Amino acid sequence: QVQLVESGGGSVQAGGSLRLSCAASGFTYSSSCMAWFRQAPGKGREGVAAIDPDGTFTYAHSVKGRFTISRDNAKNTLTLKMNVLKPEDTALYYCAAGASSRTVRAWGVATLSGPGRFNYWGQGNQVTVSS
């Protein structure tokens, strides 16, 4: 049974930092591209960052330089460090796992435009940034 369990969200003032974690189980984590997506109220799901098992990564332009994605293939965990948070970062953040190990290497930033490339999703974790 596949499980993606997110933790670490919360509320913070603009300019602050938060860290999201995702614990994965039930599939071959070391062979899967992993990503963070987010969805704000009334908006569609937006790709934030993605990382292949070999460490190749990509970011959405809106978070580049502020967010850092990382993974631990030995511990089956995914992390998103978020700095200099803005009110527009407020959203429900989802951890996602893909079937391919080379998604970012093949698609680059376009990886984040294709939620269909990810077949397993977490339950979502709320991040709220106040001004």
C-alpha positions in Angstrom: 0.0 0.0 0.0 1.5 3.3 -1.1 1.6 6.0 1.5 2.9 9.6 1.3 2.5 11.4 4.6 3.3 15.1 4.7 4.1 17.0 7.9 5.5 20.4 8.9 3.1 22.9 7.6 1.6 25.7 9.6 1.2 29.5 9.8 4.0 32.1 9.6 4.3 35.8 8.9 5.7 37.0 5.6 9.4 36.7 5.5 9.4 33.7 7.7 10.4 30.1 7.0 8.8 26.6 7.2 9.9 23.1 6.3 7.7 20.4 4.8 8.5 16.7 5.0 7.1 13.7 3.2 7.6 10.1 4.4 7.1 7.6 1.6 6.4 3.9 1.7 4.9 1.1 -0.3 6.8 1.7 -3.6 10.4 1.8 -4.8 11.2 5.4 -3.6 14.8 5.3 -5.0 13.4 4.8 -8.5 10.8 7.6 -8.4 10.8 11.2 -9.3 9.4 13.2 -6.3 7.7 16.6 -6.3 5.8 19.2 -4.4 2.7 20.7 -5.8 0.4 23.3 -4.2 -3.2 24.4 -4.6 -4.5 27.7 -3.3 -8.3 28.3 -2.8 -10.0 28.8 -6.1 -6.9 28.0 -8.1 -5.6 25.0 -10.0 -2.8 22.7 -8.8 0.6 24.2 -9.3 4.0 22.5 -9.5 6.5 23.9 -7.0 9.6 21.7 -7.2 10.7 18.3 -8.4 13.7 16.0 -7.9 14.9 12.8 -9.6 16.5 10.0 -7.6 19.9 11.2 -8.9 19.4 14.7 -7.4 18.5 16.5 -10.7 16.0 19.1 -9.6 13.8 22.0 -11.0 11.8 24.8 -9.4 8.9 26.9 -10.4 10.0 30.5 -11.2 7.9 31.9 -8.4 9.8 30.0 -5.7 13.3 29.8 -7.2 15.9 31.1 -4.8 13.6 30.8 -1.8 12.6 27.1 -1.7 15.0 24.1 -1.6 13.9 20.6 -2.4 15.9 17.6 -1.2 15.5 13.8 -0.8 17.0 11.0 1.2 16.8 7.8 -0.8 18.0 5.7 2.2 15.2 7.1 4.5 12.5 7.4 1.8 11.9 11.1 2.7 11.4 14.3 0.8 11.9 17.7 2.2 10.9 21.3 1.1 12.6 24.1 2.9 10.7 27.4 2.3 12.4 30.7 3.1 11.3 34.3 2.6 7.7 33.2 2.5 5.1 35.4 0.9 1.3 35.6 1.3 0.9 34.2 -2.2 2.7 31.0 -1.0 -0.4 30.2 1.0 -1.8 26.9 -0.2 -2.3 23.3 0.5 1.0 21.6 -0.3 1.1 18.0 -1.7 3.9 15.5 -1.9 3.8 13.4 -5.2 5.6 10.4 -6.5 6.1 9.6 -10.2 6.7 6.3 -12.0 9.8 7.4 -13.7 13.3 7.9 -12.3 14.3 10.5 -15.0 11.3 12.8 -15.2 13.2 16.0 -14.4 16.1 15.0 -16.5 13.8 14.4 -19.5 11.3 17.3 -19.0 13.1 20.0 -17.0 10.8 22.6 -15.6 8.0 21.2 -17.7 7.9 18.4 -15.1 5.9 20.9 -12.9 3.3 21.4 -15.6 2.3 17.8 -15.7 0.7 16.5 -12.6 -0.4 13.5 -14.7 3.3 12.3 -14.5 2.8 11.7 -10.8 0.6 8.8 -9.8 0.8 8.8 -6.0 -0.2 11.8 -3.9 -0.2 12.7 -0.2 -3.2 14.1 1.6 -1.9 17.7 1.6 -0.5 20.0 4.3 -1.6 23.6 4.8 0.8 26.5 4.7 -0.5 29.9 5.6 1.5 33.1 5.3 0.1 36.3 6.7 1.2 39.8 5.7 
